[in-house]
Amino acid sequence: MDQITERSILKMIEECKNELNIDKEIEILYKINSMLPTSEQLKIPSLITNDYVSHALYTIEEKLLVAQ
């Protein structure tokens, strides 16, 4: 994954964290997940809670920061 994509994902993670609408958060999470390499994509469950979104964002962010 290139640096521009990583920066875009990190920016979207911040946008998602600041979003108050859970439906919009989920939409952003799916978009972020689709930008990740297939091997790094999360298996998102069909029932998504606010806690899951927070945990998923943390997991993605951690993977990106460790990879740098």
URPEDA-V709735 format. One record per backbone hydrogen bond with DSSP energy under -1.0 kcal/mol. NH is the residue of the N-H (numbers start at 0). CO is the residue of the C=O. E is the energy in kcal/mol with one decimal. If there is no record, write none. Layout:
BEGIN
NH | CO | E
NH | CO | E
END
This chain:
BEGIN
5 | 1 | -2.1
6 | 2 | -2.6
7 | 3 | -2.3
8 | 4 | -2.6
9 | 5 | -2.7
10 | 6 | -2.3
11 | 7 | -2.3
12 | 8 | -2.4
13 | 9 | -1.9
14 | 10 | -2.2
15 | 11 | -2.6
16 | 12 | -2.5
17 | 13 | -1.6
24 | 20 | -2.2
25 | 21 | -2.5
26 | 22 | -2.0
27 | 23 | -2.5
28 | 24 | -2.6
29 | 25 | -2.5
30 | 26 | -1.9
31 | 27 | -2.8
32 | 28 | -2.8
33 | 29 | -2.0
39 | 36 | -2.0
43 | 41 | -1.1
52 | 48 | -2.1
53 | 49 | -2.2
54 | 50 | -2.5
55 | 51 | -3.1
56 | 52 | -2.6
57 | 53 | -2.2
58 | 54 | -2.5
59 | 55 | -2.6
60 | 56 | -2.8
61 | 57 | -2.6
62 | 58 | -2.2
63 | 59 | -2.3
64 | 60 | -2.5
65 | 61 | -2.3
66 | 62 | -1.8
END
